[in-house]
Amino acid sequence: MGAKDEWQVSCRDIASRRRDMTVFVSQGHIVITVPPGEAAVLTPLEVGRLRAALRDAVVSASDTET
């Protein structure tokens, strides 16, 4: 997997500890990983970053289908 196909999005877990979510493309699918066993709590800015990562992942996944 190339670096262009993986995005990190900062978040916090339910106990307010800093964590990361990862968005990546695998075989034309978008995969989101969150902190194991945790809920991801995002600020409005972090939601914007997640949205941007998802948009980029969709474009990348679409490129692999052609």
C-alpha positions in Angstrom: 0.0 0.0 0.0 1.5 3.4 -1.0 1.5 6.4 1.3 -0.9 8.1 -1.0 -3.5 5.5 -0.1 -3.4 5.9 3.6 -4.5 8.9 5.8 -4.3 9.5 9.5 -7.0 11.5 11.3 -6.4 12.6 14.9 -9.2 12.0 17.4 -9.7 11.3 21.1 -11.0 8.2 22.8 -13.9 8.4 25.3 -11.3 9.1 28.1 -10.0 12.1 26.1 -6.7 10.4 25.3 -5.1 11.3 21.9 -5.7 8.5 19.3 -5.6 8.2 15.6 -8.1 6.9 13.0 -6.7 5.5 9.8 -8.4 5.6 6.4 -7.0 3.4 3.7 -7.8 1.8 0.4 -7.8 -2.0 0.0 -8.8 -3.7 -3.2 -11.0 -0.8 -4.2 -12.7 -0.5 -0.8 -12.3 2.2 1.8 -11.4 0.9 5.2 -11.5 3.0 8.5 -9.7 1.8 11.6 -10.5 3.4 14.9 -8.8 2.9 18.3 -9.2 -0.7 19.3 -12.2 -1.2 21.7 -12.8 2.5 21.8 -15.1 5.1 20.5 -13.5 7.9 18.4 -14.5 11.4 19.6 -13.9 14.1 17.0 -13.9 17.9 17.1 -15.5 19.7 14.2 -12.0 20.3 12.7 -11.2 16.6 13.0 -14.5 15.7 11.3 -13.4 18.0 8.4 -10.1 16.1 8.2 -12.0 12.7 8.2 -14.2 14.0 5.4 -11.2 15.1 3.4 -9.5 11.7 4.0 -12.6 9.9 2.9 -13.0 12.0 -0.2 -9.3 11.3 -1.2 -9.8 7.6 -0.5 -12.8 7.5 -2.8 -10.8 9.1 -5.5 -7.9 6.7 -5.0 -10.3 3.7 -4.9 -11.9 4.8 -8.1 -8.5 5.0 -9.8 -7.8 1.3 -8.9 -11.1 0.2 -10.6 -10.1 1.4 -14.0 
